[in-house]
């Protein structure tokens, strides 16, 4: 049995974890920062409580939806690592694109964290192409 070297193999496991953590923080910040809007939405019975002209409620809703989407991306990345042993490069590019867009439009934001996580994902995928991965039994 030969042993293969997997540089930065830990990044394949840590990028999904970091993405899930960022999503959790994003949703927590959204819940706290928009607590009055969420209180009003819940007290209104949820159905049709976010109108197009209520920018505060729309912001609260879309901030939370973005957190859910980021959480889903983290779960999909985790599933990819479990199934293949590696992250898809699209993970890194998606996080980088979102992070650059957010950071340019709102520099004092969590967009920088998305850029860092995306860069780590791209480093992990670059190394995957350079060195052979371990077999499924070695994971």
HURALIN-V727832 format. One record per residue. N is the residue number from 1. RES is the residue in one letter. PHI is phi in radians with two decimals (999 if undefined). OMEGA is omega in radians with two decimals (999 if undefined). D_FIRST is the distance of its C-alpha to the first C-alpha in Angstrom with 2 decimals. Layout:
n res phi omega d_first
N RES PHI OMEGA D_FIRST
N RES PHI OMEGA D_FIRST
This chain:
n res phi omega d_first
1 X 999 3.10 0.00
2 X -1.73 3.12 3.78
3 X -1.71 3.09 6.62
4 X -1.76 3.13 9.62
5 X -1.65 3.12 13.07
6 X -2.08 3.14 15.61
7 X -1.05 3.09 19.02
8 X 0.96 3.12 21.66
9 X -1.01 3.12 19.52
10 X -1.08 3.12 22.18
11 X -1.08 3.12 24.85
12 X -1.09 3.10 23.58
13 X -1.49 -3.03 24.34
14 X -1.41 -3.13 27.43
15 X -1.06 3.06 29.32
16 X -1.07 3.12 30.01
17 X -1.10 3.12 31.03
18 X -1.13 3.12 33.32
19 X -1.13 3.11 34.78
20 X -1.12 3.11 35.54
21 X -1.14 3.11 37.10
22 X -1.09 3.12 39.20
23 X -1.14 3.14 40.36
24 X -1.12 3.10 41.34
25 X -1.11 3.13 43.30
26 X -1.01 -3.12 44.88
27 X -1.20 3.11 46.11
28 X -1.15 3.10 47.35
29 X -1.08 3.12 49.27
30 X -1.09 3.14 50.69
31 X -1.19 -3.12 51.83
32 X -1.27 -3.09 53.49
33 X -1.16 -3.11 55.03
34 X -1.95 -3.11 56.38
35 X -0.96 3.13 57.35
36 X -1.08 3.13 61.00
37 X -1.14 -3.13 60.03
38 X -1.18 3.07 57.62
39 X -1.08 3.13 60.36
40 X -1.14 3.13 62.79
41 X -1.09 -3.14 60.35
42 X -1.17 -3.14 59.62
43 X -1.23 3.09 63.30
44 X -1.42 3.10 64.18
45 X 1.55 3.10 62.12
46 X 1.23 -3.03 59.28
47 X -1.07 3.04 60.64
48 X 1.02 -3.11 61.99
49 X -1.75 3.09 62.11
50 X -2.09 -3.12 60.63
51 X -1.58 -3.13 63.21
52 X -1.08 -3.10 62.74
53 X -1.65 3.10 65.39
54 X -1.76 -3.02 63.88
55 X -1.16 3.13 61.59
56 X -1.15 3.12 60.61
57 X -1.21 3.10 59.38
58 X -1.11 3.11 57.66
59 X -1.10 3.12 55.85
60 X -1.06 -3.14 54.77
61 X -1.09 -3.05 53.53
62 X -1.27 3.03 51.56
63 X -1.11 3.14 50.10
64 X -1.21 3.11 48.74
65 X -1.08 3.10 47.56
66 X -1.10 3.09 45.65
67 X -1.12 3.11 43.95
68 X -1.12 3.12 43.02
69 X -1.11 3.10 41.64
70 X -1.12 3.08 39.57
71 X -1.09 3.11 38.29
72 X -1.09 3.09 37.38
73 X -1.09 3.10 35.51
74 X -1.11 3.11 33.49
75 X -1.15 3.11 32.74
76 X -1.14 3.10 31.69
77 X -1.12 3.11 29.39
78 X -1.05 3.14 27.87
79 X -1.11 3.11 27.42
80 X -1.10 3.14 25.79
81 X -1.15 3.11 23.22
82 X -1.10 -3.07 22.55
83 X -1.36 -3.03 22.32
84 X -2.09 -3.09 20.48
85 X 1.49 -3.09 19.00
86 X -2.61 3.06 21.55
87 X -1.49 2.97 25.29
88 X -1.35 3.13 27.40
89 X -1.04 3.14 29.35
90 X -1.03 3.10 32.53
91 X -1.04 -3.13 32.19
92 X -1.12 -3.12 32.72
93 X -1.15 3.12 35.47
94 X -1.14 3.12 37.29
95 X -1.13 3.12 37.36
96 X -1.10 -3.13 38.43
97 X -1.08 3.13 41.20
98 X -1.11 -3.12 42.52
99 X -1.12 3.12 42.35
100 X -1.14 3.14 44.20
101 X -1.04 -3.12 46.84
102 X -1.13 -3.08 47.48
103 X -1.17 3.10 47.49
104 X -1.22 -3.09 49.94
105 X -1.36 -3.13 52.27
106 X -2.51 -3.05 52.00
107 X -1.00 3.12 50.66
108 X -1.56 -3.07 51.12
109 X -2.64 3.09 48.56
110 X -1.45 3.13 44.98
111 X -1.02 3.14 44.23
112 X -1.12 3.10 42.77
113 X -1.12 3.10 40.13
114 X -1.12 3.10 39.10
115 X -1.11 -3.13 38.82
116 X -1.11 -3.14 36.54
117 X -1.12 3.09 34.26
118 X -1.09 3.11 34.30
119 X -1.12 3.09 33.41
120 X -1.07 3.11 30.44
121 X -1.11 3.13 29.29
122 X -1.18 3.06 29.73
123 X -1.07 3.14 27.78
124 X -1.09 -3.12 24.86
125 X -1.26 3.09 25.09
126 X -1.13 3.13 25.52
127 X -1.15 3.14 22.31
128 X -1.10 -3.13 20.48
129 X -1.36 -3.10 21.72
130 X -1.48 -3.08 20.85
131 X -2.09 3.12 17.16
132 X -1.18 3.11 14.53
133 X -1.49 3.07 14.20
134 X -1.21 3.11 11.37
135 X -1.23 -3.10 10.92
136 X -1.00 3.14 13.54
137 X -1.25 -3.13 11.52
138 X -1.51 -3.10 10.75
139 X -1.39 999 14.54
